[in-house]
Amino acid sequence: CPLAMTAKHVEKVCHDFDASSHLDVDLEITLRNRLVETDVDFEFALDHQPEFDFVGTTSFKWSLRGGEEITVPMKARFYAGGVYNLQSVRLTVLKSEAPVPYLFPLQWTILVEEGS
Protein backbone atom coordinates (compact mmCIF):
# COMPACT_ATOMS: atom_id res chain seq x y z
CA CYS A 1 0.00 0.00 0.00
CA PRO A 2 1.38 3.45 -0.83
CA LEU A 3 -0.09 4.79 2.42
CA ALA A 4 1.35 4.30 5.91
CA MET A 5 -1.07 4.41 8.83
CA THR A 6 -0.54 5.01 12.56
CA ALA A 7 -2.84 5.66 15.50
CA LYS A 8 -2.54 7.61 18.73
CA HIS A 9 -4.70 6.63 21.72
CA VAL A 10 -4.44 5.68 25.39
CA GLU A 11 -3.82 2.00 26.02
CA LYS A 12 -5.64 1.75 29.35
CA VAL A 13 -8.47 3.72 30.94
CA CYS A 14 -10.83 3.31 33.92
CA HIS A 15 -14.46 4.44 33.93
CA ASP A 16 -17.51 4.17 36.21
CA PHE A 17 -20.28 3.07 33.83
CA ASP A 18 -22.84 3.23 36.67
CA ALA A 19 -22.24 6.99 36.97
CA SER A 20 -22.07 7.64 33.21
CA SER A 21 -23.44 5.27 30.57
CA HIS A 22 -20.56 5.66 28.14
CA LEU A 23 -16.91 6.67 27.84
CA ASP A 24 -15.42 8.64 24.94
CA VAL A 25 -11.70 8.11 24.25
CA ASP A 26 -9.68 10.29 21.85
CA LEU A 27 -8.30 8.53 18.77
CA GLU A 28 -6.11 10.10 16.09
CA ILE A 29 -5.38 8.22 12.89
CA THR A 30 -2.55 9.53 10.71
CA LEU A 31 -2.20 8.56 7.05
CA ARG A 32 0.99 9.35 5.15
CA ASN A 33 1.77 9.02 1.46
CA ARG A 34 4.97 6.95 1.36
CA LEU A 35 5.56 7.82 -2.30
CA VAL A 36 7.78 10.88 -2.74
CA GLU A 37 6.79 12.06 -6.22
CA THR A 38 3.32 10.57 -6.74
CA ASP A 39 -0.07 11.76 -5.51
CA VAL A 40 -2.37 9.12 -4.04
CA ASP A 41 -6.16 9.40 -4.20
CA PHE A 42 -7.94 7.22 -1.66
CA GLU A 43 -11.11 6.53 0.27
CA PHE A 44 -11.00 6.15 4.05
CA ALA A 45 -13.71 4.15 5.82
CA LEU A 46 -14.16 2.69 9.29
CA ASP A 47 -15.87 -0.69 9.48
CA HIS A 48 -18.75 -0.90 11.97
CA GLN A 49 -17.88 -2.54 15.29
CA PRO A 50 -20.71 -4.07 17.37
CA GLU A 51 -18.92 -3.55 20.72
CA PHE A 52 -18.26 0.20 20.43
CA ASP A 53 -18.96 3.24 18.26
CA PHE A 54 -16.83 5.80 16.47
CA VAL A 55 -17.78 9.46 16.90
CA GLY A 56 -16.57 11.80 14.17
CA THR A 57 -15.76 11.45 10.50
CA THR A 58 -15.97 7.77 9.58
CA SER A 59 -15.57 7.95 5.79
CA PHE A 60 -14.20 10.37 3.19
CA LYS A 61 -12.25 10.64 -0.06
CA TRP A 62 -8.91 12.47 -0.12
CA SER A 63 -5.74 13.04 -2.12
CA LEU A 64 -2.27 13.21 -0.60
CA ARG A 65 0.74 14.61 -2.44
CA GLY A 66 4.05 12.78 -2.21
CA GLY A 67 5.24 12.65 1.39
CA GLU A 68 2.15 14.49 2.67
CA GLU A 69 0.07 13.30 5.62
CA ILE A 70 -3.34 13.86 7.16
CA THR A 71 -4.49 13.29 10.74
CA VAL A 72 -8.09 12.28 11.38
CA PRO A 73 -9.28 13.04 14.94
CA MET A 74 -12.24 11.14 16.35
CA LYS A 75 -13.48 9.41 19.48
CA ALA A 76 -14.17 5.79 20.30
CA ARG A 77 -17.28 5.39 22.48
CA PHE A 78 -17.46 2.46 24.91
CA TYR A 79 -20.47 1.22 26.89
CA ALA A 80 -18.76 -1.45 29.02
CA GLY A 81 -15.36 -2.53 30.20
CA GLY A 82 -13.25 -4.91 28.15
CA VAL A 83 -10.35 -5.21 25.75
CA TYR A 84 -11.03 -3.67 22.34
CA ASN A 85 -9.19 -3.48 19.02
CA LEU A 86 -9.75 0.01 17.58
CA GLN A 87 -8.22 -0.83 14.18
CA SER A 88 -11.23 -0.84 11.85
CA VAL A 89 -9.81 1.19 8.95
CA ARG A 90 -10.35 0.17 5.35
CA LEU A 91 -8.42 2.16 2.74
CA THR A 92 -9.17 2.00 -0.97
CA VAL A 93 -6.61 3.52 -3.32
CA LEU A 94 -8.48 5.04 -6.26
CA LYS A 95 -6.58 4.15 -9.42
CA SER A 96 -7.83 4.86 -12.93
CA GLU A 97 -7.84 1.14 -13.83
CA ALA A 98 -9.73 -0.06 -10.75
CA PRO A 99 -9.92 0.76 -7.04
CA VAL A 100 -7.53 -1.27 -4.87
CA PRO A 101 -8.74 -2.04 -1.29
CA TYR A 102 -6.27 -2.48 1.56
CA LEU A 103 -6.87 -3.99 4.99
CA PHE A 104 -4.19 -3.63 7.65
CA PRO A 105 -3.33 -6.50 10.03
CA LEU A 106 -2.69 -4.09 12.90
CA GLN A 107 -4.12 -4.09 16.40
CA TRP A 108 -4.73 -0.87 18.25
CA THR A 109 -5.68 -2.35 21.59
CA ILE A 110 -7.26 -0.49 24.49
CA LEU A 111 -8.17 -1.85 27.93
CA VAL A 112 -11.29 -0.25 29.41
CA GLU A 113 -11.56 -1.10 33.10
CA GLU A 114 -14.78 -0.66 35.04
CA GLY A 115 -14.47 1.12 38.36
CA SER A 116 -14.96 4.36 40.20
N, C-alpha and C positions, 0 to 999 in steps of 0.2 A: 504494500500500500504506500502511495506517495505521501501519506499523512501520518505524522506521529501524534499520539494522544496520551495525555497525562491527566491525573485528577488530584485535587487538593481537598481533603476533608479530615475531620477528626477520626481517630480509630476507635475511640471508646468514649461513651457518654452515659450518664445516669439521669433518669427522669422518673418523677412520681406521676404515673398515669391515672391515679385516683384523683389527684388534684387538678390535672389538666389532661384532656382526652388524647392529645397528640403532642408530638415533639417534632419541631422543624430543625434540621441540621444543614448548615451551609455546605454546598458542593460547587466546586469550580472545575470545569473541564476545559483543558487547553488543547487546541488542535494546531499543529504546525506543519507547513508545507516543507517536506524534506528536500524537494527539488530546488536547485538554486536558480535556474533560468527558465522554469516552466510554471505557468499558472495552473492551478488545479481547481476545477469547478466540482462541487460536491453537495450532497444532501445529508444532513444530520438528522437522526431520529432516535428517540429513546423508546425501547420496547416496554410495553406495559408490564408491571410487576404486581402480582396479586397481594403481596405482603406489605407493600408501602407505595406511596405516591410521590411523583415528582411535581414540584411547584415551580413554575417559570416556563421559559421557552423549551418546548420538547421536540420541535422539528423546525427546520429551515433549510433553505438553499443558500450557498455562499461561494465565493471565489477567493482563493488566496494566491497572491503573487509568490514567486520563488522566495523561500526563506521566511515568509510572513507567518504570523500566528494570530489566532483569535481565542479569547477566553470567554466561556459561556457560564455565567453565574446562575445558580438555581438553588433550590432547597429539596432535600429528601424529607418526606413526612412519614413518621412512624406512629403506630397506634398501640404497639406492645413491645416488650423487650424481646431480644433475640440477637442472633448473628445474621447480618444481611450482606449480600454482595450488591453494591451500587452500580456495577458495570453493566449497563443495559444499552450501550450505544451501538447503533448500526450506521455505518457510513457507506454511502454510495457515491463513487466517483463517476461524474457525468462526462462520458467520452462521446465523441460524435458517432462512433460505430455502435456502441451499446453501453448502457450503464453497467458499472462493475461494483457489486456489493462487497463489503468487507465486514467481517465480524472479528472481534479481538478477544483472544483467550486470556484476558486479564481478570483479576479479581480485585475489587476495591472494597475490602471488607470493613464493616463497622460493627462494633459490639454495643448494643443498647441494653443497659442494665436497668431493671426496675428498682426503684427505691426512693426514699425521700431525702 
